[in-house]
Amino acid sequence: MLAWTILPVLVLAAMGCSTTPKGPSDEEMIRGTLSQLKTGLESGNIDQIMSIFSEQFRDPDMGDKARLRREIQSYYADGDLKNAKVSLETVTLTKADPKTYNVDGIKLQANFGSGTLGFTMTKEADGAWRAVRLRFAESY
């Protein structure tokens, strides 16, 4: 009889000690977003590329998100981004604050030549990480 009293208590205690599984970490989510970017750039899928950019995107050189889209479309139309290959092997993520990461070291090679991409990414209200700034350094 004692076993029937102790067994449920032990089961309930064990259940209380288990934790609910957590979702992916912020860094895992950002790396997932970068994988989407890689696939989009390599396939020329403008919508997939643009999905990583926030509506709040503002850049001194590229302007807002709508202008960035036009620029990327023209790079593909002119052939500059044809044959794009992206490497995420050297990516570094630096946490600036709880909702901001600086992402650097994305290697891009295409018909234009090669360069390194970087972004400032923020965690938006829907939980997704999106780019609000862009950095690019062409390799010579």
N, C-alpha and C positions, 0 to 999 in steps of 0.2 A: 504494500500500500504506500509506503514511503517513496518508493521508486516512481509511482504515478504522480506524486506531488512534486518531486524534485525535477523530473524530466521536463515538464512544461516550463518550469522556472528557468532551467538551463537553456532550453531552446529559445525562450523569449530574451534571455540575457545575451545569447550569441547573436540574435537578430539585431538587438539594440547596439551591439558593438560594431556591426558591419556598417560601412559607409556606402552611401549611394554613389554610383559611379559619376565622376566628374566628366564634363565635356572636354573637348580638346583645349589645350592651353592657348593663350594668345599667340605665342610663337608658332605653334602648330597651325593655327588658323591663318596667320600671315603667310607661312610657307605654302599652305594650300592655295591662297590667293595668288602667290607668285607662280605656282604651277599652272593656274588658269591663264595667267599672262603669257607664260612660256608657250603653252598650247596655242593661244590666240595669235601670238606673233609668228610662230612657225607655220601656222596654217593660213595666215592672212585674214583671220576672222575678226573684223573690226568690232563687232558687238561684244565678243568675248574679251578683247583687249580693253574696251571702254568700261566693261563691268567692274574693273578694279579701281576705277576713278570715282571719287566722291562728287556729288553735285556741288560741293563747296570747293572743288579744285580751283586754285588760282596760282598762276605762275607768271613771273615777270616776262619770260620769253614766249610762253605758249598761251597766255591768257586764261580763259575759262575752259570748262569741259567741252563746250560746243566747238570752240576754236581748235582745241587739241584734237578733237575728232576729225575736223577738216584737214588739219596738218597731217595726221597719220594716214588718212585716206589719200592725200596727195603724194605722200612718200611711197605708198604702194602703187599708185597710178604711174608715178615717174620711174618706178622700178627700184628705188633706193632700198626698200625693205623686202624686196623679193629674195627668196632663198635664205630667209632669216633663220639663224640658229641661236638658241639661248642656252647659256650655262648658268645653273644656280649653285654650282659647286663652291663658289667663293663668297656666297652671300653672308653678310653679317647683319645682325639685328641688334640695335641699341635702343633700350627703353629710355625715352626722354621723360615721360611721366606715365601715370597709369593708363592713359588713353592715347598715347602717342609713341610711335616707334620710328626710328630712322633706319631705313633698309638700304644697304649699299652692297656693291660687288656683283651686280647682275651683269654678266658678260653677254654682249649682243654682237653678232657678226652677220652681215648681209651684203647685198651688192654695193652699198655705200662704203663699206670697209668694216671697221669694228670700233667698239666703244664700251663704256661701262655705264649702266643705269643705276639710279638710286631714287628712292622715294621717301617722303615723310608720309606716314600712314596714321590714320586716326580710327579709333573704334567708334562706329556710329551707333545711333539709337537702336538699330535692328541687330546689333551685336557683330556686324560684319566689319572687317578692317578694309579701309579704302584709302587710296592715295589722294592727298591734298596738295602735294608739291612734287615736282619732278626734277631730277638732276641727271645730266648726261655729259660725259666727257669722251670725246672721240679720241681713239688711239691713232697715232700716226706712224 
